[in-house]
Amino acid sequence: MIGCVVLNYNDADTTLDLLKRIEPMEIIDQIVLVDNKSTDNSLERLKEQESNKVHVVCAKKNGGYGSGNNVGIGYLRKNYSCDYIIIANPDVIFNESVIKKMVNEFDENTVIVAPLTLDSKKERQLPIAWKVPTVKDYFLFSSIVLNKIFKPFQYPTRFFNTDICEVDCVQGCLFMLNNSLIEDKLYDENIFLFFEESCIGKQFKDKGYKTKLLMNVDYIHNHSVSINKAFNSEARKRKITLDSFYTYFEDYYTLSGFTKGIMRIYKKFIYIENYILLKIFFN
């Protein structure tokens, strides 16, 4: 049995467009639409689509992207015996063959299988995949300038010259989970938005599980349609990204008080660098 979780926040149009495409897919047995405490009429519109296959759940609070997806995962695990669970952003486009090909690549030690992400122009959306970030990467990635120069936690381009790649982290807009290897709360609920995939990758790498990226299977991601509707400022999105990145290190690394202090001080200065550069190039 295969279940699918789709998270909605104030964007019923995009969510319902996806539902129209995936509900007829025979390979998907159950679909859970999670409304993340929308402030518009999304919940009412989604509930109109309920059926034996489509279930609508309202989160008790908007705890962020990960928290909302955890609600959907928990619902499927409690009510159905799913072998696999798909996480799909509302702004993705894929066909049934993508799901079939993902299923075929699982083994007992593979926890995630993901297809290649293409943007709306059908070009590869970057990063294709990435390594689990280290403490050194915190200082390099947080700075727009240093990130551009050093490109932390990236795989070399030649790494992807194969049909199936074993990677640390994949893009989170569409992937499939081995339900037997996960827990109800897959996502780190200390993070509201951004860097969820690195948290997941770190957890699974530490457990010795495999994450596979299928370079010969792709789908389209209309990049951040829902997110851009909620956050129309690049500076605001970047600040949330940096806050989430710092939380990642707090939650998954054992850091000394001195290291944490240096990271916090660095983050304050980096906010200024980021803000100035984003104002110059995005305004």
ChimeraX commands (.cxc) that place a marker at each C-alpha (Angstrom):
marker #1 position 0.00,0.00,0.00 radius 0.5
marker #1 position 1.21,3.50,-0.88 radius 0.5
marker #1 position 0.08,6.67,0.85 radius 0.5
marker #1 position 0.71,10.27,-0.11 radius 0.5
marker #1 position 0.94,13.37,2.09 radius 0.5
marker #1 position 0.29,16.83,0.62 radius 0.5
marker #1 position 0.64,19.90,2.84 radius 0.5
marker #1 position -1.46,22.99,2.19 radius 0.5
marker #1 position -1.20,26.49,3.59 radius 0.5
marker #1 position -3.40,29.23,2.12 radius 0.5
marker #1 position -3.02,27.75,-1.36 radius 0.5
marker #1 position -5.96,25.48,-2.10 radius 0.5
marker #1 position -5.78,26.20,-5.84 radius 0.5
marker #1 position -2.32,24.65,-6.18 radius 0.5
marker #1 position -3.16,21.77,-3.84 radius 0.5
marker #1 position -6.37,20.90,-5.69 radius 0.5
marker #1 position -4.58,21.04,-9.05 radius 0.5
marker #1 position -2.18,18.39,-7.75 radius 0.5
marker #1 position -5.04,16.33,-6.34 radius 0.5
marker #1 position -6.77,16.24,-9.73 radius 0.5
marker #1 position -3.65,14.69,-11.23 radius 0.5
marker #1 position -2.82,12.13,-8.53 radius 0.5
marker #1 position -6.23,10.96,-7.32 radius 0.5
marker #1 position -6.82,8.84,-10.47 radius 0.5
marker #1 position -3.43,7.12,-10.06 radius 0.5
marker #1 position -4.13,3.49,-9.17 radius 0.5
marker #1 position -0.71,2.99,-7.60 radius 0.5
marker #1 position -1.52,5.53,-4.86 radius 0.5
marker #1 position -3.95,4.01,-2.37 radius 0.5
marker #1 position -4.50,6.81,0.15 radius 0.5
marker #1 position -4.01,10.58,-0.04 radius 0.5
marker #1 position -3.86,12.83,3.02 radius 0.5
marker #1 position -4.30,16.56,2.51 radius 0.5
marker #1 position -3.03,18.37,5.59 radius 0.5
marker #1 position -4.23,21.92,6.04 radius 0.5
marker #1 position -1.59,23.71,8.09 radius 0.5
marker #1 position -4.01,26.03,9.89 radius 0.5
marker #1 position -4.71,28.16,6.82 radius 0.5
marker #1 position -6.14,31.62,7.39 radius 0.5
marker #1 position -8.27,31.56,4.24 radius 0.5
marker #1 position -11.02,29.14,3.15 radius 0.5
marker #1 position -8.58,26.38,2.16 radius 0.5
marker #1 position -9.85,23.85,4.69 radius 0.5
marker #1 position -13.45,24.11,3.51 radius 0.5
marker #1 position -12.41,23.73,-0.12 radius 0.5
marker #1 position -10.22,20.72,0.61 radius 0.5
marker #1 position -12.94,19.00,2.65 radius 0.5
marker #1 position -15.20,19.07,-0.40 radius 0.5
marker #1 position -12.82,16.54,-1.99 radius 0.5
marker #1 position -12.97,13.93,0.80 radius 0.5
marker #1 position -13.62,10.34,-0.26 radius 0.5
marker #1 position -12.57,6.81,0.63 radius 0.5
marker #1 position -9.21,7.64,-0.91 radius 0.5
marker #1 position -8.80,11.32,-0.04 radius 0.5
marker #1 position -8.63,12.39,3.59 radius 0.5
marker #1 position -8.41,15.94,4.92 radius 0.5
marker #1 position -6.75,16.66,8.25 radius 0.5
marker #1 position -6.38,20.05,9.90 radius 0.5
marker #1 position -3.25,20.64,11.95 radius 0.5
marker #1 position -3.93,21.97,15.46 radius 0.5
marker #1 position -1.45,24.77,14.84 radius 0.5
marker #1 position 0.82,26.01,12.06 radius 0.5
marker #1 position 4.04,24.60,13.44 radius 0.5
marker #1 position 5.78,24.87,10.10 radius 0.5
marker #1 position 6.42,22.69,7.06 radius 0.5
marker #1 position 7.86,19.73,8.93 radius 0.5
marker #1 position 5.25,19.75,11.66 radius 0.5
marker #1 position 2.46,19.72,9.08 radius 0.5
marker #1 position 3.96,16.82,7.17 radius 0.5
marker #1 position 4.39,14.93,10.44 radius 0.5
marker #1 position 0.62,15.23,10.93 radius 0.5
marker #1 position 0.03,13.54,7.58 radius 0.5
marker #1 position 2.62,10.82,8.17 radius 0.5
marker #1 position 1.17,10.12,11.60 radius 0.5
marker #1 position -2.34,9.87,10.15 radius 0.5
marker #1 position -1.29,7.32,7.55 radius 0.5
marker #1 position 0.73,5.26,10.01 radius 0.5
marker #1 position -2.15,5.19,12.50 radius 0.5
marker #1 position -4.94,4.36,10.08 radius 0.5
marker #1 position -3.35,2.38,7.24 radius 0.5
marker #1 position -0.66,-0.26,6.77 radius 0.5
marker #1 position 1.34,1.63,4.19 radius 0.5
marker #1 position 4.51,0.09,2.83 radius 0.5
marker #1 position 5.62,3.42,1.39 radius 0.5
marker #1 position 4.71,7.05,2.00 radius 0.5
marker #1 position 5.12,9.82,-0.58 radius 0.5
marker #1 position 5.80,13.39,0.50 radius 0.5
marker #1 position 4.64,15.74,-2.27 radius 0.5
marker #1 position 4.61,19.53,-2.32 radius 0.5
marker #1 position 1.46,20.98,-3.92 radius 0.5
marker #1 position 3.54,22.62,-6.67 radius 0.5
marker #1 position 4.94,19.44,-8.25 radius 0.5
marker #1 position 3.96,17.62,-11.44 radius 0.5
marker #1 position 4.66,13.92,-11.90 radius 0.5
marker #1 position 3.08,10.91,-13.56 radius 0.5
marker #1 position 2.32,7.44,-12.30 radius 0.5
marker #1 position 5.44,5.90,-13.83 radius 0.5
marker #1 position 7.59,8.02,-11.49 radius 0.5
marker #1 position 5.97,6.35,-8.48 radius 0.5
marker #1 position 6.38,2.88,-9.96 radius 0.5
marker #1 position 10.07,3.44,-10.64 radius 0.5
marker #1 position 10.69,4.74,-7.12 radius 0.5
marker #1 position 9.04,1.68,-5.56 radius 0.5
marker #1 position 11.25,-0.65,-7.58 radius 0.5
marker #1 position 14.45,0.80,-6.09 radius 0.5
marker #1 position 13.75,0.05,-2.43 radius 0.5
marker #1 position 15.52,-2.62,-0.43 radius 0.5
marker #1 position 15.52,-3.37,3.29 radius 0.5
marker #1 position 18.15,-0.71,4.03 radius 0.5
marker #1 position 16.88,2.05,1.72 radius 0.5
marker #1 position 14.80,4.65,3.52 radius 0.5
marker #1 position 14.30,7.29,0.79 radius 0.5
marker #1 position 14.04,7.16,-2.98 radius 0.5
marker #1 position 13.66,10.42,-4.90 radius 0.5
marker #1 position 13.46,11.36,-8.58 radius 0.5
marker #1 position 15.45,14.16,-10.20 radius 0.5
marker #1 position 13.93,17.61,-9.75 radius 0.5
marker #1 position 13.37,19.78,-12.83 radius 0.5
marker #1 position 12.18,23.38,-12.78 radius 0.5
marker #1 position 9.30,24.78,-14.83 radius 0.5
marker #1 position 11.67,25.11,-17.82 radius 0.5
marker #1 position 12.58,21.41,-17.48 radius 0.5
marker #1 position 16.12,22.22,-16.42 radius 0.5
marker #1 position 17.77,20.58,-13.42 radius 0.5
marker #1 position 16.85,22.37,-10.23 radius 0.5
marker #1 position 19.87,22.95,-8.03 radius 0.5
marker #1 position 21.15,21.61,-5.79 radius 0.5
marker #1 position 20.51,18.17,-7.26 radius 0.5
marker #1 position 21.45,16.60,-3.91 radius 0.5
marker #1 position 23.97,17.44,-1.21 radius 0.5
marker #1 position 26.13,16.13,1.60 radius 0.5
marker #1 position 25.15,16.34,5.25 radius 0.5
marker #1 position 26.37,19.79,6.40 radius 0.5
marker #1 position 29.26,19.96,8.88 radius 0.5
marker #1 position 30.13,22.73,11.35 radius 0.5
marker #1 position 32.62,24.20,8.86 radius 0.5
marker #1 position 29.80,24.43,6.33 radius 0.5
marker #1 position 27.81,26.61,8.72 radius 0.5
marker #1 position 30.32,29.43,8.35 radius 0.5
marker #1 position 30.67,29.01,4.59 radius 0.5
marker #1 position 27.01,28.61,3.63 radius 0.5
marker #1 position 25.65,31.34,5.90 radius 0.5
marker #1 position 27.65,34.00,4.06 radius 0.5
marker #1 position 26.32,34.69,0.58 radius 0.5
marker #1 position 29.84,35.58,-0.58 radius 0.5
marker #1 position 31.61,32.55,0.95 radius 0.5
marker #1 position 28.84,30.23,-0.21 radius 0.5
marker #1 position 29.31,31.45,-3.77 radius 0.5
marker #1 position 33.08,30.92,-3.62 radius 0.5
marker #1 position 33.40,27.62,-1.75 radius 0.5
marker #1 position 30.06,25.88,-2.55 radius 0.5
marker #1 position 29.90,23.90,0.73 radius 0.5
marker #1 position 28.38,20.41,0.99 radius 0.5
marker #1 position 28.02,20.02,-2.78 radius 0.5
marker #1 position 28.84,16.86,-4.69 radius 0.5
marker #1 position 31.07,17.27,-7.76 radius 0.5
marker #1 position 29.12,17.35,-11.02 radius 0.5
marker #1 position 30.62,14.04,-12.19 radius 0.5
marker #1 position 29.11,12.34,-9.13 radius 0.5
marker #1 position 25.73,12.42,-10.86 radius 0.5
marker #1 position 26.90,10.67,-14.06 radius 0.5
marker #1 position 25.03,7.48,-13.21 radius 0.5
marker #1 position 21.40,6.35,-13.20 radius 0.5
marker #1 position 21.18,5.83,-9.44 radius 0.5
marker #1 position 23.17,7.85,-6.88 radius 0.5
marker #1 position 23.42,7.17,-3.17 radius 0.5
marker #1 position 23.40,10.58,-1.50 radius 0.5
marker #1 position 23.00,12.16,1.93 radius 0.5
marker #1 position 20.21,14.65,1.25 radius 0.5
marker #1 position 17.64,15.12,-1.52 radius 0.5
marker #1 position 15.22,17.90,-2.34 radius 0.5
marker #1 position 12.11,17.59,-0.23 radius 0.5
marker #1 position 9.41,18.50,-2.72 radius 0.5
marker #1 position 8.85,14.90,-3.88 radius 0.5
marker #1 position 10.26,11.71,-2.41 radius 0.5
marker #1 position 9.16,8.31,-1.14 radius 0.5
marker #1 position 9.78,6.82,2.30 radius 0.5
marker #1 position 10.16,3.22,3.43 radius 0.5
marker #1 position 7.51,3.20,6.17 radius 0.5
marker #1 position 9.17,0.33,8.04 radius 0.5
marker #1 position 12.27,2.47,8.72 radius 0.5
marker #1 position 10.70,5.71,9.92 radius 0.5
marker #1 position 8.91,7.06,12.97 radius 0.5
marker #1 position 5.72,9.14,13.19 radius 0.5
marker #1 position 7.68,12.37,13.58 radius 0.5
marker #1 position 10.08,12.28,10.67 radius 0.5
marker #1 position 10.60,16.03,10.54 radius 0.5
marker #1 position 12.34,18.15,13.16 radius 0.5
marker #1 position 9.58,20.31,14.62 radius 0.5
marker #1 position 12.10,22.79,16.04 radius 0.5
marker #1 position 12.50,23.98,12.45 radius 0.5
marker #1 position 9.63,25.99,10.97 radius 0.5
marker #1 position 10.79,26.07,7.37 radius 0.5
marker #1 position 13.90,25.30,5.28 radius 0.5
marker #1 position 16.72,22.82,5.95 radius 0.5
marker #1 position 14.29,20.03,6.81 radius 0.5
marker #1 position 15.97,17.79,4.24 radius 0.5
marker #1 position 19.38,18.17,5.87 radius 0.5
marker #1 position 17.91,17.16,9.22 radius 0.5
marker #1 position 16.34,14.08,7.66 radius 0.5
marker #1 position 19.55,13.23,5.81 radius 0.5
marker #1 position 21.60,13.55,8.99 radius 0.5
marker #1 position 19.24,11.28,10.95 radius 0.5
marker #1 position 19.26,8.55,8.34 radius 0.5
marker #1 position 22.98,8.73,7.61 radius 0.5
marker #1 position 23.71,8.31,11.32 radius 0.5
marker #1 position 21.51,5.20,11.31 radius 0.5
marker #1 position 23.27,3.75,8.27 radius 0.5
marker #1 position 20.24,3.93,5.98 radius 0.5
marker #1 position 20.51,4.63,2.25 radius 0.5
marker #1 position 18.99,7.50,0.30 radius 0.5
marker #1 position 18.79,7.00,-3.46 radius 0.5
marker #1 position 18.42,9.62,-6.16 radius 0.5
marker #1 position 17.15,8.43,-9.54 radius 0.5
marker #1 position 18.86,10.49,-12.21 radius 0.5
marker #1 position 16.88,8.84,-15.02 radius 0.5
marker #1 position 13.46,9.58,-13.47 radius 0.5
marker #1 position 12.27,13.16,-13.15 radius 0.5
marker #1 position 9.38,15.43,-12.23 radius 0.5
marker #1 position 8.66,19.15,-12.42 radius 0.5
marker #1 position 8.73,21.49,-9.45 radius 0.5
marker #1 position 7.13,24.88,-10.04 radius 0.5
marker #1 position 9.68,26.24,-7.61 radius 0.5
marker #1 position 8.29,27.49,-4.32 radius 0.5
marker #1 position 4.89,28.57,-5.63 radius 0.5
marker #1 position 3.30,28.06,-2.21 radius 0.5
marker #1 position 6.28,29.44,-0.26 radius 0.5
marker #1 position 6.50,32.57,-2.40 radius 0.5
marker #1 position 2.84,33.26,-1.73 radius 0.5
marker #1 position 3.52,33.14,2.01 radius 0.5
marker #1 position 6.90,34.94,2.01 radius 0.5
marker #1 position 7.31,37.68,-0.57 radius 0.5
marker #1 position 10.63,38.98,0.80 radius 0.5
marker #1 position 13.94,37.35,-0.11 radius 0.5
marker #1 position 15.53,38.82,3.02 radius 0.5
marker #1 position 12.86,37.27,5.22 radius 0.5
marker #1 position 13.23,33.87,3.57 radius 0.5
marker #1 position 16.99,34.05,3.97 radius 0.5
marker #1 position 16.73,34.91,7.68 radius 0.5
marker #1 position 14.45,31.91,8.26 radius 0.5
marker #1 position 16.93,29.76,6.34 radius 0.5
marker #1 position 19.84,30.86,8.55 radius 0.5
marker #1 position 17.83,30.38,11.74 radius 0.5
marker #1 position 16.88,26.86,10.62 radius 0.5
marker #1 position 20.49,26.08,9.70 radius 0.5
marker #1 position 21.65,27.05,13.18 radius 0.5
marker #1 position 18.89,24.90,14.74 radius 0.5
marker #1 position 20.09,21.96,12.64 radius 0.5
marker #1 position 23.47,22.12,14.34 radius 0.5
marker #1 position 21.94,22.56,17.78 radius 0.5
marker #1 position 19.76,19.48,17.30 radius 0.5
marker #1 position 22.12,17.09,15.52 radius 0.5
marker #1 position 25.62,17.96,16.71 radius 0.5
marker #1 position 27.16,18.00,20.18 radius 0.5
marker #1 position 28.66,21.47,20.31 radius 0.5
marker #1 position 30.63,23.16,23.07 radius 0.5
marker #1 position 29.33,26.35,24.60 radius 0.5
marker #1 position 32.23,28.21,23.01 radius 0.5
marker #1 position 31.38,26.93,19.51 radius 0.5
marker #1 position 27.71,27.83,19.94 radius 0.5
marker #1 position 28.68,31.30,21.08 radius 0.5
marker #1 position 30.91,31.86,18.05 radius 0.5
marker #1 position 28.14,30.62,15.75 radius 0.5
marker #1 position 25.56,32.94,17.31 radius 0.5
marker #1 position 27.86,35.97,17.04 radius 0.5
marker #1 position 28.71,35.05,13.44 radius 0.5
marker #1 position 25.02,34.75,12.61 radius 0.5
marker #1 position 24.35,38.33,13.77 radius 0.5
marker #1 position 27.04,39.72,11.46 radius 0.5
marker #1 position 25.92,37.49,8.60 radius 0.5
marker #1 position 22.35,38.81,8.88 radius 0.5
marker #1 position 23.76,42.23,7.96 radius 0.5
marker #1 position 25.79,40.90,5.00 radius 0.5
marker #1 position 22.81,38.93,3.71 radius 0.5
marker #1 position 20.39,41.82,4.13 radius 0.5
marker #1 position 22.60,44.31,2.27 radius 0.5
marker #1 position 23.34,41.98,-0.64 radius 0.5
marker #1 position 19.73,40.88,-1.01 radius 0.5
marker #1 position 18.54,44.48,-0.97 radius 0.5
marker #1 position 21.03,45.30,-3.73 radius 0.5
marker #1 position 20.27,42.34,-5.98 radius 0.5
marker #1 position 16.58,41.66,-5.31 radius 0.5
marker #1 position 15.18,45.19,-4.96 radius 0.5
marker link #1:1,2 radius 0.2
marker link #1:2,3 radius 0.2
marker link #1:3,4 radius 0.2
marker link #1:4,5 radius 0.2
marker link #1:5,6 radius 0.2
marker link #1:6,7 radius 0.2
marker link #1:7,8 radius 0.2
marker link #1:8,9 radius 0.2
marker link #1:9,10 radius 0.2
marker link #1:10,11 radius 0.2
marker link #1:11,12 radius 0.2
marker link #1:12,13 radius 0.2
marker link #1:13,14 radius 0.2
marker link #1:14,15 radius 0.2
marker link #1:15,16 radius 0.2
marker link #1:16,17 radius 0.2
marker link #1:17,18 radius 0.2
marker link #1:18,19 radius 0.2
marker link #1:19,20 radius 0.2
marker link #1:20,21 radius 0.2
marker link #1:21,22 radius 0.2
marker link #1:22,23 radius 0.2
marker link #1:23,24 radius 0.2
marker link #1:24,25 radius 0.2
marker link #1:25,26 radius 0.2
marker link #1:26,27 radius 0.2
marker link #1:27,28 radius 0.2
marker link #1:28,29 radius 0.2
marker link #1:29,30 radius 0.2
marker link #1:30,31 radius 0.2
marker link #1:31,32 radius 0.2
marker link #1:32,33 radius 0.2
marker link #1:33,34 radius 0.2
marker link #1:34,35 radius 0.2
marker link #1:35,36 radius 0.2
marker link #1:36,37 radius 0.2
marker link #1:37,38 radius 0.2
marker link #1:38,39 radius 0.2
marker link #1:39,40 radius 0.2
marker link #1:40,41 radius 0.2
marker link #1:41,42 radius 0.2
marker link #1:42,43 radius 0.2
marker link #1:43,44 radius 0.2
marker link #1:44,45 radius 0.2
marker link #1:45,46 radius 0.2
marker link #1:46,47 radius 0.2
marker link #1:47,48 radius 0.2
marker link #1:48,49 radius 0.2
marker link #1:49,50 radius 0.2
marker link #1:50,51 radius 0.2
marker link #1:51,52 radius 0.2
marker link #1:52,53 radius 0.2
marker link #1:53,54 radius 0.2
marker link #1:54,55 radius 0.2
marker link #1:55,56 radius 0.2
marker link #1:56,57 radius 0.2
marker link #1:57,58 radius 0.2
marker link #1:58,59 radius 0.2
marker link #1:59,60 radius 0.2
marker link #1:60,61 radius 0.2
marker link #1:61,62 radius 0.2
marker link #1:62,63 radius 0.2
marker link #1:63,64 radius 0.2
marker link #1:64,65 radius 0.2
marker link #1:65,66 radius 0.2
marker link #1:66,67 radius 0.2
marker link #1:67,68 radius 0.2
marker link #1:68,69 radius 0.2
marker link #1:69,70 radius 0.2
marker link #1:70,71 radius 0.2
marker link #1:71,72 radius 0.2
marker link #1:72,73 radius 0.2
marker link #1:73,74 radius 0.2
marker link #1:74,75 radius 0.2
marker link #1:75,76 radius 0.2
marker link #1:76,77 radius 0.2
marker link #1:77,78 radius 0.2
marker link #1:78,79 radius 0.2
marker link #1:79,80 radius 0.2
marker link #1:80,81 radius 0.2
marker link #1:81,82 radius 0.2
marker link #1:82,83 radius 0.2
marker link #1:83,84 radius 0.2
marker link #1:84,85 radius 0.2
marker link #1:85,86 radius 0.2
marker link #1:86,87 radius 0.2
marker link #1:87,88 radius 0.2
marker link #1:88,89 radius 0.2
marker link #1:89,90 radius 0.2
marker link #1:90,91 radius 0.2
marker link #1:91,92 radius 0.2
marker link #1:92,93 radius 0.2
marker link #1:93,94 radius 0.2
marker link #1:94,95 radius 0.2
marker link #1:95,96 radius 0.2
marker link #1:96,97 radius 0.2
marker link #1:97,98 radius 0.2
marker link #1:98,99 radius 0.2
marker link #1:99,100 radius 0.2
marker link #1:100,101 radius 0.2
marker link #1:101,102 radius 0.2
marker link #1:102,103 radius 0.2
marker link #1:103,104 radius 0.2
marker link #1:104,105 radius 0.2
marker link #1:105,106 radius 0.2
marker link #1:106,107 radius 0.2
marker link #1:107,108 radius 0.2
marker link #1:108,109 radius 0.2
marker link #1:109,110 radius 0.2
marker link #1:110,111 radius 0.2
marker link #1:111,112 radius 0.2
marker link #1:112,113 radius 0.2
marker link #1:113,114 radius 0.2
marker link #1:114,115 radius 0.2
marker link #1:115,116 radius 0.2
marker link #1:116,117 radius 0.2
marker link #1:117,118 radius 0.2
marker link #1:118,119 radius 0.2
marker link #1:119,120 radius 0.2
marker link #1:120,121 radius 0.2
marker link #1:121,122 radius 0.2
marker link #1:122,123 radius 0.2
marker link #1:123,124 radius 0.2
marker link #1:124,125 radius 0.2
marker link #1:125,126 radius 0.2
marker link #1:126,127 radius 0.2
marker link #1:127,128 radius 0.2
marker link #1:128,129 radius 0.2
marker link #1:129,130 radius 0.2
marker link #1:130,131 radius 0.2
marker link #1:131,132 radius 0.2
marker link #1:132,133 radius 0.2
marker link #1:133,134 radius 0.2
marker link #1:134,135 radius 0.2
marker link #1:135,136 radius 0.2
marker link #1:136,137 radius 0.2
marker link #1:137,138 radius 0.2
marker link #1:138,139 radius 0.2
marker link #1:139,140 radius 0.2
marker link #1:140,141 radius 0.2
marker link #1:141,142 radius 0.2
marker link #1:142,143 radius 0.2
marker link #1:143,144 radius 0.2
marker link #1:144,145 radius 0.2
marker link #1:145,146 radius 0.2
marker link #1:146,147 radius 0.2
marker link #1:147,148 radius 0.2
marker link #1:148,149 radius 0.2
marker link #1:149,150 radius 0.2
marker link #1:150,151 radius 0.2
marker link #1:151,152 radius 0.2
marker link #1:152,153 radius 0.2
marker link #1:153,154 radius 0.2
marker link #1:154,155 radius 0.2
marker link #1:155,156 radius 0.2
marker link #1:156,157 radius 0.2
marker link #1:157,158 radius 0.2
marker link #1:158,159 radius 0.2
marker link #1:159,160 radius 0.2
marker link #1:160,161 radius 0.2
marker link #1:161,162 radius 0.2
marker link #1:162,163 radius 0.2
marker link #1:163,164 radius 0.2
marker link #1:164,165 radius 0.2
marker link #1:165,166 radius 0.2
marker link #1:166,167 radius 0.2
marker link #1:167,168 radius 0.2
marker link #1:168,169 radius 0.2
marker link #1:169,170 radius 0.2
marker link #1:170,171 radius 0.2
marker link #1:171,172 radius 0.2
marker link #1:172,173 radius 0.2
marker link #1:173,174 radius 0.2
marker link #1:174,175 radius 0.2
marker link #1:175,176 radius 0.2
marker link #1:176,177 radius 0.2
marker link #1:177,178 radius 0.2
marker link #1:178,179 radius 0.2
marker link #1:179,180 radius 0.2
marker link #1:180,181 radius 0.2
marker link #1:181,182 radius 0.2
marker link #1:182,183 radius 0.2
marker link #1:183,184 radius 0.2
marker link #1:184,185 radius 0.2
marker link #1:185,186 radius 0.2
marker link #1:186,187 radius 0.2
marker link #1:187,188 radius 0.2
marker link #1:188,189 radius 0.2
marker link #1:189,190 radius 0.2
marker link #1:190,191 radius 0.2
marker link #1:191,192 radius 0.2
marker link #1:192,193 radius 0.2
marker link #1:193,194 radius 0.2
marker link #1:194,195 radius 0.2
marker link #1:195,196 radius 0.2
marker link #1:196,197 radius 0.2
marker link #1:197,198 radius 0.2
marker link #1:198,199 radius 0.2
marker link #1:199,200 radius 0.2
marker link #1:200,201 radius 0.2
marker link #1:201,202 radius 0.2
marker link #1:202,203 radius 0.2
marker link #1:203,204 radius 0.2
marker link #1:204,205 radius 0.2
marker link #1:205,206 radius 0.2
marker link #1:206,207 radius 0.2
marker link #1:207,208 radius 0.2
marker link #1:208,209 radius 0.2
marker link #1:209,210 radius 0.2
marker link #1:210,211 radius 0.2
marker link #1:211,212 radius 0.2
marker link #1:212,213 radius 0.2
marker link #1:213,214 radius 0.2
marker link #1:214,215 radius 0.2
marker link #1:215,216 radius 0.2
marker link #1:216,217 radius 0.2
marker link #1:217,218 radius 0.2
marker link #1:218,219 radius 0.2
marker link #1:219,220 radius 0.2
marker link #1:220,221 radius 0.2
marker link #1:221,222 radius 0.2
marker link #1:222,223 radius 0.2
marker link #1:223,224 radius 0.2
marker link #1:224,225 radius 0.2
marker link #1:225,226 radius 0.2
marker link #1:226,227 radius 0.2
marker link #1:227,228 radius 0.2
marker link #1:228,229 radius 0.2
marker link #1:229,230 radius 0.2
marker link #1:230,231 radius 0.2
marker link #1:231,232 radius 0.2
marker link #1:232,233 radius 0.2
marker link #1:233,234 radius 0.2
marker link #1:234,235 radius 0.2
marker link #1:235,236 radius 0.2
marker link #1:236,237 radius 0.2
marker link #1:237,238 radius 0.2
marker link #1:238,239 radius 0.2
marker link #1:239,240 radius 0.2
marker link #1:240,241 radius 0.2
marker link #1:241,242 radius 0.2
marker link #1:242,243 radius 0.2
marker link #1:243,244 radius 0.2
marker link #1:244,245 radius 0.2
marker link #1:245,246 radius 0.2
marker link #1:246,247 radius 0.2
marker link #1:247,248 radius 0.2
marker link #1:248,249 radius 0.2
marker link #1:249,250 radius 0.2
marker link #1:250,251 radius 0.2
marker link #1:251,252 radius 0.2
marker link #1:252,253 radius 0.2
marker link #1:253,254 radius 0.2
marker link #1:254,255 radius 0.2
marker link #1:255,256 radius 0.2
marker link #1:256,257 radius 0.2
marker link #1:257,258 radius 0.2
marker link #1:258,259 radius 0.2
marker link #1:259,260 radius 0.2
marker link #1:260,261 radius 0.2
marker link #1:261,262 radius 0.2
marker link #1:262,263 radius 0.2
marker link #1:263,264 radius 0.2
marker link #1:264,265 radius 0.2
marker link #1:265,266 radius 0.2
marker link #1:266,267 radius 0.2
marker link #1:267,268 radius 0.2
marker link #1:268,269 radius 0.2
marker link #1:269,270 radius 0.2
marker link #1:270,271 radius 0.2
marker link #1:271,272 radius 0.2
marker link #1:272,273 radius 0.2
marker link #1:273,274 radius 0.2
marker link #1:274,275 radius 0.2
marker link #1:275,276 radius 0.2
marker link #1:276,277 radius 0.2
marker link #1:277,278 radius 0.2
marker link #1:278,279 radius 0.2
marker link #1:279,280 radius 0.2
marker link #1:280,281 radius 0.2
marker link #1:281,282 radius 0.2
marker link #1:282,283 radius 0.2
view
